[in-house]
Amino acid sequence: MTDNSGKDLNLQEMSDASAENEKFEHEVGEPMAKDVEAIYDIPVQISAVLGRSTMQVSQLLKLGRGAVVELDRKVGEAIDIYVNNRLVARGEVVVVEDKLGITMTEIIKSDRS
């Protein structure tokens, strides 16, 4: 077997090189995992937007129990999921043990530079 420079490598050298790579990957990967753990306790605000509506304050004040507010979405349309006011995903409403939930169907990639 030859390396990129065209030199012949024996099995012992290949084994040593492999061991060095594993050691390097372990050393590099371990601190990164600990760095990520530092952000686990940071609170984030998650919002699931079913739809939006615009109305005047006078209309809002007239709303009472049982009033229906028409939203700008159709039944079955995807719901926007925001994290800290940034759109990150779309999903669908699901019922989980008598509670509403959201299942993510699409992750939105941001174009941050």
TINUFI-615361 format. One line per field, with one value per atom (N, C-alpha, C, O, CB): x, y, z; residue in one letter. Coordinates in nm, 2 decimals. Glycine has a CB too. Layout:
N
x: X:...
y: Y:...
z: Z:...
resn: A:...
// end
This chain:
113
x: 0.08:0.00:0.09:0.20:-0.10:0.05:0.12:0.05:-0.08:0.16:0.12:0.05:0.04:0.07:0.13:-0.01:-0.03:0.10:0.10:-0.09:0.22:0.34:0.40:0.51:0.44:0.34:0.38:0.47:0.52:0.46:0.50:0.58:0.51:0.38:0.63:0.58:0.51:0.50:0.58:0.60:0.38:0.35:0.33:0.27:0.22:0.39:0.37:0.25:0.20:0.50:0.21:0.09:0.11:0.01:0.06:0.23:0.25:0.24:0.17:0.39:0.29:0.27:0.13:0.08:0.36:0.05:-0.09:-0.16:-0.25:-0.15:-0.13:-0.19:-0.16:-0.25:-0.15:-0.04:0.00:-0.07:-0.12:0.15:-0.08:-0.15:-0.30:-0.36:-0.14:-0.36:-0.50:-0.52:-0.62:-0.55:-0.43:-0.44:-0.43:-0.50:-0.34:-0.34:-0.32:-0.45:-0.49:-0.20:-0.51:-0.64:-0.75:-0.82:-0.68:-0.76:-0.86:-0.84:-0.93:-0.87:-0.71:-0.68:-0.71:-0.77:-0.53:-0.68:-0.71:-0.86:-0.91:-0.65:-0.94:-1.08:-1.14:-1.23:-1.14:-1.09:-1.15:-1.12:-1.20:-1.09:-0.99:-0.95:-1.03:-1.07:-0.81:-1.06:-1.13:-1.28:-1.34:-1.11:-1.34:-1.48:-1.52:-1.63:-1.52:-1.44:-1.48:-1.51:-1.61:-1.38:-1.42:-1.44:-1.56:-1.64:-1.32:-1.59:-1.70:-1.83:-1.92:-1.70:-1.84:-1.96:-1.98:-2.09:-1.95:-1.87:-1.89:-1.93:-2.00:-1.76:-1.88:-1.92:-2.07:-2.14:-1.84:-2.12:-2.27:-2.35:-2.46:-2.30:-2.30:-2.37:-2.39:-2.49:-2.30:-2.31:-2.32:-2.44:-2.49:-2.19:-2.50:-2.62:-2.75:-2.85:-2.61:-2.74:-2.86:-2.96:-3.08:-2.83:-2.92:-3.01:-3.06:-3.12:-2.94:-3.03:-3.07:-3.22:-3.25:-2.98:-3.30:-3.44:-3.47:-3.40:-3.53:-3.56:-3.60:-3.75:-3.82:-3.55:-3.80:-3.95:-3.99:-3.94:-3.99:-4.08:-4.13:-4.28:-4.36:-4.12:-4.31:-4.45:-4.49:-4.42:-4.46:-4.62:-4.68:-4.79:-4.89:-4.72:-4.78:-4.88:-4.98:-4.94:-4.81:-5.10:-5.21:-5.25:-5.29:-5.33:-5.25:-5.29:-5.29:-5.26:-5.43:-5.33:-5.33:-5.46:-5.53:-5.21:-5.50:-5.62:-5.59:-5.52:-5.74:-5.65:-5.64:-5.78:-5.87:-5.57:-5.80:-5.92:-5.90:-5.80:-6.01:-6.01:-6.00:-6.02:-6.08:-6.10:-5.98:-5.99:-6.14:-6.18:-5.92:-6.22:-6.37:-6.42:-6.51:-6.44:-6.38:-6.42:-6.37:-6.44:-6.37:-6.25:-6.19:-6.26:-6.29:-6.04:-6.31:-6.38:-6.52:-6.58:-6.39:-6.57:-6.71:-6.70:-6.81:-6.77:-6.58:-6.57:-6.61:-6.58:-6.43:-6.69:-6.73:-6.70:-6.65:-6.87:-6.75:-6.73:-6.80:-6.92:-6.79:-6.73:-6.79:-6.77:-6.81:-6.93:-6.71:-6.69:-6.59:-6.50:-6.64:-6.60:-6.51:-6.43:-6.49:-6.59:-6.30:-6.22:-6.16:-6.09:-6.10:-6.19:-6.14:-5.99:-5.94:-6.22:-5.92:-5.77:-5.74:-5.82:-5.70:-5.62:-5.57:-5.52:-5.46:-5.47:-5.54:-5.50:-5.62:-5.73:-5.41:-5.60:-5.70:-5.68:-5.57:-5.70:-5.78:-5.77:-5.67:-5.68:-5.91:-5.58:-5.48:-5.35:-5.25:-5.54:-5.35:-5.23:-5.13:-5.16:-5.27:-5.00:-4.89:-4.89:-4.94:-4.76:-4.85:-4.84:-4.70:-4.60:-4.89:-4.68:-4.54:-4.49:-4.57:-4.54:-4.37:-4.31:-4.19:-4.10:-4.26:-4.20:-4.10:-4.02:-4.08:-4.16:-3.89:-3.81:-3.74:-3.67:-3.70:-3.77:-3.72:-3.75:-3.67:-3.57:-3.88:-3.93:-3.87:-3.87:-3.92:-3.80:-3.74:-3.81:-3.82:-3.59:-3.86:-3.92:-3.82:-3.72:-3.99:-3.84:-3.75:-3.81:-3.73:-3.69:-3.94:-4.00:-4.15:-4.21:-3.99:-4.20:-4.35:-4.40:-4.32:-4.38:-4.52:-4.57:-4.72:-4.79:-4.53:-4.77:-4.92:-4.96:-4.88:-4.95:-5.09:-5.14:-5.17:-5.23:-5.27:-5.14:-5.17:-5.23:-5.21:-5.04:-5.30:-5.36:-5.28:-5.26:-5.51:-5.23:-5.15:-5.21:-5.20:-5.00:-5.28:-5.34:-5.43:-5.40:-5.24:-5.52:-5.62:-5.55:-5.61:-5.68:-5.43:-5.36:-5.32:-5.30:-5.24:-5.32:-5.27:-5.12:-5.05:-5.33:-5.07:-4.92:-4.90:-4.99:-4.86:-4.77:-4.73:-4.62:-4.53:-4.67:-4.64:-4.53:-4.47:-4.53:-4.59:-4.34:-4.26:-4.26:-4.22:-4.12:-4.29:-4.29:-4.18:-4.15:-4.42:-4.13:-4.03:-3.95:-4.00:-4.10:-3.82:-3.72:-3.68:-3.65:-3.59:-3.69:-3.66:-3.51:-3.47:-3.75:-3.43:-3.29:-3.28:-3.33:-3.20:-3.21:-3.19:-3.08:-2.99:-3.17:-3.08:-2.98:-2.89:-2.85:-3.04:-2.85:-2.76:-2.62:-2.57:-2.76:-2.56:-2.42:-2.32:-2.20:-2.40
y: -0.12:0.00:0.12:0.12:0.00:0.23:0.36:0.47:0.47:0.39:0.57:0.69:0.79:0.76:0.75:0.91:1.02:1.06:1.11:1.14:1.04:1.08:0.97:0.99:1.12:0.85:0.74:0.65:0.55:0.79:0.67:0.59:0.46:0.47:0.66:0.35:0.23:0.23:0.28:0.11:0.19:0.18:0.04:-0.04:0.26:0.00:-0.14:-0.14:-0.04:-0.20:-0.26:-0.28:-0.21:-0.16:-0.42:-0.22:-0.16:-0.01:0.05:-0.20:0.06:0.20:0.24:0.34:0.25:0.16:0.19:0.17:0.25:0.09:0.07:0.05:0.17:0.21:-0.08:0.21:0.32:0.45:0.53:0.35:0.48:0.59:0.59:0.69:0.61:0.47:0.46:0.48:0.55:0.32:0.43:0.46:0.61:0.66:0.38:0.68:0.82:0.89:0.99:0.87:0.86:0.92:0.90:0.99:0.87:0.78:0.75:0.84:0.89:0.60:0.85:0.92:1.07:1.14:0.91:1.12:1.26:1.29:1.39:1.30:1.20:1.22:1.21:1.29:1.11:1.13:1.12:1.25:1.30:1.00:1.30:1.42:1.54:1.63:1.45:1.55:1.66:1.65:1.75:1.66:1.53:1.51:1.53:1.58:1.38:1.49:1.50:1.64:1.67:1.43:1.74:1.87:1.93:2.01:1.96:1.90:1.96:1.91:1.99:1.92:1.79:1.74:1.81:1.84:1.58:1.84:1.91:2.05:2.11:1.91:2.11:2.25:2.26:2.35:2.30:2.16:2.15:2.14:2.20:2.04:2.06:2.05:2.18:2.19:1.95:2.27:2.40:2.48:2.57:2.49:2.45:2.52:2.45:2.50:2.55:2.33:2.25:2.32:2.30:2.12:2.40:2.47:2.61:2.68:2.48:2.65:2.78:2.77:2.69:2.83:2.85:2.85:2.91:3.01:2.92:2.85:2.91:2.92:2.84:2.82:3.01:3.02:2.96:2.99:3.17:2.86:2.79:2.83:2.82:2.64:2.87:2.91:2.82:2.81:3.06:2.78:2.71:2.80:2.82:2.56:2.85:2.94:2.87:2.82:3.06:2.86:2.79:2.88:2.83:2.76:3.01:3.10:3.24:3.26:3.06:3.34:3.48:3.54:3.50:3.56:3.65:3.72:3.87:3.90:3.67:3.96:4.10:4.15:4.12:4.18:4.23:4.29:4.42:4.45:4.20:4.50:4.63:4.60:4.50:4.73:4.69:4.67:4.66:4.59:4.79:4.74:4.73:4.59:4.55:4.84:4.53:4.39:4.30:4.21:4.35:4.32:4.23:4.24:4.13:4.27:4.36:4.38:4.31:4.28:4.52:4.30:4.24:4.08:4.02:4.28:4.03:3.88:3.83:3.89:3.83:3.72:3.66:3.51:3.46:3.69:3.45:3.30:3.24:3.27:3.25:3.15:3.08:3.15:3.10:3.05:3.27:3.34:3.27:3.20:3.49:3.28:3.21:3.32:3.41:3.12:3.30:3.40:3.32:3.22:3.45:3.38:3.32:3.34:3.46:3.37:3.24:3.25:3.24:3.20:3.13:3.28:3.28:3.15:3.14:3.39:3.04:2.91:2.82:2.84:2.84:2.72:2.62:2.50:2.47:2.58:2.42:2.29:2.20:2.19:2.22:2.15:2.06:2.13:2.06:1.98:2.26:2.33:2.32:2.31:2.48:2.33:2.32:2.44:2.55:2.31:2.41:2.50:2.55:2.47:2.45:2.68:2.73:2.72:2.74:2.88:2.67:2.65:2.75:2.74:2.50:2.84:2.94:2.91:2.86:3.08:2.93:2.92:3.06:3.10:2.81:3.12:3.26:3.35:3.42:3.26:3.35:3.43:3.41:3.49:3.57:3.29:3.26:3.13:3.03:3.24:3.13:3.02:2.91:2.92:3.05:2.79:2.68:2.55:2.47:2.65:2.54:2.42:2.44:2.54:2.31:2.34:2.34:2.20:2.10:2.36:2.20:2.07:2.06:2.14:2.05:1.95:1.92:1.91:1.87:1.79:1.94:1.92:1.78:1.71:2.01:1.73:1.59:1.59:1.69:1.50:1.49:1.48:1.37:1.26:1.44:1.41:1.31:1.31:1.41:1.36:1.20:1.18:1.31:1.37:1.16:1.34:1.45:1.59:1.69:1.43:1.60:1.73:1.75:1.65:1.74:1.88:1.91:1.91:1.94:2.04:1.86:1.86:1.89:1.91:1.73:1.91:1.94:1.83:1.81:2.08:1.78:1.69:1.77:1.82:1.55:1.77:1.84:1.76:1.64:1.88:1.82:1.76:1.81:1.75:1.77:1.93:2.00:2.09:2.17:2.08:2.08:2.16:2.27:2.25:2.09:2.40:2.51:2.55:2.58:2.63:2.55:2.59:2.74:2.80:2.52:2.81:2.95:2.99:2.91:3.01:3.10:3.15:3.25:3.35:3.22:3.22:3.31:3.30:3.20:3.27:3.42:3.42:3.43:3.43:3.55
z: 0.00:0.00:0.00:0.06:0.12:-0.07:-0.07:-0.01:-0.01:-0.22:0.04:0.09:-0.02:-0.14:0.21:0.01:-0.10:-0.16:-0.28:-0.04:-0.10:-0.16:-0.24:-0.30:-0.05:-0.25:-0.33:-0.25:-0.31:-0.45:-0.12:-0.04:0.00:0.02:0.09:0.01:0.06:0.21:0.29:0.02:0.26:0.40:0.44:0.37:0.44:0.55:0.59:0.69:0.73:0.66:0.73:0.81:0.95:1.00:0.83:1.01:1.14:1.13:1.22:1.19:1.03:1.01:1.00:1.05:0.89:0.92:0.90:1.03:1.06:0.80:1.11:1.24:1.33:1.41:1.30:1.34:1.42:1.38:1.47:1.41:1.25:1.20:1.24:1.28:1.05:1.23:1.26:1.41:1.45:1.23:1.50:1.64:1.67:1.76:1.72:1.60:1.63:1.59:1.66:1.54:1.47:1.43:1.53:1.56:1.29:1.58:1.68:1.81:1.87:1.72:1.85:1.97:1.95:2.03:2.01:1.83:1.79:1.79:1.85:1.66:1.73:1.72:1.86:1.88:1.63:1.95:2.08:2.16:2.23:2.16:2.14:2.21:2.16:2.24:2.20:2.03:1.97:2.01:2.04:1.82:2.00:2.02:2.16:2.18:1.97:2.26:2.40:2.45:2.51:2.48:2.43:2.47:2.40:2.47:2.45:2.28:2.21:2.27:2.29:2.06:2.31:2.38:2.51:2.55:2.41:2.59:2.71:2.69:2.77:2.79:2.58:2.54:2.51:2.56:2.42:2.45:2.41:2.54:2.55:2.32:2.64:2.76:2.84:2.91:2.85:2.81:2.88:2.84:2.91:2.85:2.72:2.68:2.71:2.68:2.53:2.76:2.79:2.88:2.86:2.85:2.97:3.07:3.03:3.11:3.20:2.91:2.86:2.82:2.73:2.74:2.88:2.84:2.70:2.67:2.94:2.62:2.50:2.49:2.56:2.38:2.41:2.40:2.27:2.16:2.40:2.28:2.16:2.14:2.23:2.18:2.02:1.98:1.86:1.77:1.95:1.86:1.75:1.70:1.77:1.79:1.58:1.53:1.44:1.33:1.45:1.49:1.41:1.29:1.19:1.50:1.31:1.21:1.27:1.39:1.15:1.18:1.23:1.18:1.09:1.17:1.25:1.22:1.25:1.35:1.29:1.18:1.21:1.23:1.16:1.09:1.34:1.37:1.45:1.51:1.45:1.45:1.53:1.67:1.71:1.47:1.76:1.90:1.94:2.03:1.98:1.87:1.90:1.88:1.95:1.82:1.77:1.74:1.84:1.89:1.60:1.89:1.99:2.12:2.18:2.01:2.16:2.28:2.28:2.38:2.31:2.16:2.14:2.15:2.17:2.01:2.14:2.15:2.29:2.39:2.11:2.29:2.41:2.41:2.31:2.45:2.51:2.52:2.40:2.37:2.65:2.34:2.22:2.09:1.99:2.24:2.09:1.97:1.88:1.93:2.00:1.75:1.66:1.59:1.53:1.55:1.59:1.52:1.40:1.41:1.61:1.28:1.15:1.14:1.15:1.03:1.11:1.09:0.94:0.86:1.17:0.91:0.77:0.72:0.61:0.75:0.79:0.74:0.72:0.78:0.85:0.63:0.61:0.69:0.74:0.46:0.71:0.79:0.72:0.59:0.80:0.79:0.74:0.69:0.66:0.62:0.69:0.65:0.76:0.88:0.62:0.72:0.82:0.92:0.88:0.75:1.04:1.15:1.16:1.15:1.28:1.18:1.19:1.34:1.43:1.15:1.35:1.48:1.50:1.42:1.51:1.60:1.62:1.75:1.85:1.62:1.75:1.87:1.88:1.79:1.86:1.99:2.01:1.90:1.85:2.04:1.85:1.74:1.61:1.52:1.78:1.59:1.46:1.41:1.48:1.47:1.29:1.23:1.21:1.14:1.09:1.27:1.27:1.21:1.16:1.40:1.21:1.16:1.12:1.16:1.26:1.06:1.03:1.08:1.08:0.88:1.12:1.17:1.16:1.10:1.31:1.23:1.23:1.38:1.46:1.15:1.40:1.54:1.56:1.47:1.55:1.68:1.72:1.86:1.93:1.71:1.89:2.03:2.10:2.05:2.02:2.22:2.30:2.44:2.52:2.31:2.48:2.61:2.64:2.75:2.71:2.56:2.59:2.59:2.63:2.72:2.54:2.52:2.38:2.31:2.62:2.34:2.20:2.20:2.29:2.15:2.09:2.07:1.92:1.84:2.11:1.89:1.75:1.71:1.78:1.73:1.59:1.54:1.42:1.34:1.49:1.43:1.32:1.20:1.20:1.37:1.09:0.96:0.86:0.77:0.89:0.90:0.81:0.90:0.97:0.69:0.88:0.95:0.85:0.74:1.00:0.90:0.81:0.84:0.95:0.84:0.74:0.75:0.73:0.64:0.65:0.82:0.81:0.72:0.70:0.95:0.66:0.57:0.64:0.58:0.45:0.77:0.84:0.78:0.75:0.99:0.77:0.72:0.84:0.81:0.63
resn: M:M:M:M:M:T:T:T:T:T:D:D:D:D:D:N:N:N:N:N:S:S:S:S:S:G:G:G:G:G:K:K:K:K:K:D:D:D:D:D:L:L:L:L:L:N:N:N:N:N:L:L:L:L:L:Q:Q:Q:Q:Q:E:E:E:E:E:M:M:M:M:M:S:S:S:S:S:D:D:D:D:D:A:A:A:A:A:S:S:S:S:S:A:A:A:A:A:E:E:E:E:E:N:N:N:N:N:E:E:E:E:E:K:K:K:K:K:F:F:F:F:F:E:E:E:E:E:H:H:H:H:H:E:E:E:E:E:V:V:V:V:V:G:G:G:G:G:E:E:E:E:E:P:P:P:P:P:M:M:M:M:M:A:A:A:A:A:K:K:K:K:K:D:D:D:D:D:V:V:V:V:V:E:E:E:E:E:A:A:A:A:A:I:I:I:I:I:Y:Y:Y:Y:Y:D:D:D:D:D:I:I:I:I:I:P:P:P:P:P:V:V:V:V:V:Q:Q:Q:Q:Q:I:I:I:I:I:S:S:S:S:S:A:A:A:A:A:V:V:V:V:V:L:L:L:L:L:G:G:G:G:G:R:R:R:R:R:S:S:S:S:S:T:T:T:T:T:M:M:M:M:M:Q:Q:Q:Q:Q:V:V:V:V:V:S:S:S:S:S:Q:Q:Q:Q:Q:L:L:L:L:L:L:L:L:L:L:K:K:K:K:K:L:L:L:L:L:G:G:G:G:G:R:R:R:R:R:G:G:G:G:G:A:A:A:A:A:V:V:V:V:V:V:V:V:V:V:E:E:E:E:E:L:L:L:L:L:D:D:D:D:D:R:R:R:R:R:K:K:K:K:K:V:V:V:V:V:G:G:G:G:G:E:E:E:E:E:A:A:A:A:A:I:I:I:I:I:D:D:D:D:D:I:I:I:I:I:Y:Y:Y:Y:Y:V:V:V:V:V:N:N:N:N:N:N:N:N:N:N:R:R:R:R:R:L:L:L:L:L:V:V:V:V:V:A:A:A:A:A:R:R:R:R:R:G:G:G:G:G:E:E:E:E:E:V:V:V:V:V:V:V:V:V:V:V:V:V:V:V:V:V:V:V:V:E:E:E:E:E:D:D:D:D:D:K:K:K:K:K:L:L:L:L:L:G:G:G:G:G:I:I:I:I:I:T:T:T:T:T:M:M:M:M:M:T:T:T:T:T:E:E:E:E:E:I:I:I:I:I:I:I:I:I:I:K:K:K:K:K:S:S:S:S:S:D:D:D:D:D:R:R:R:R:R:S:S:S:S:S
// end
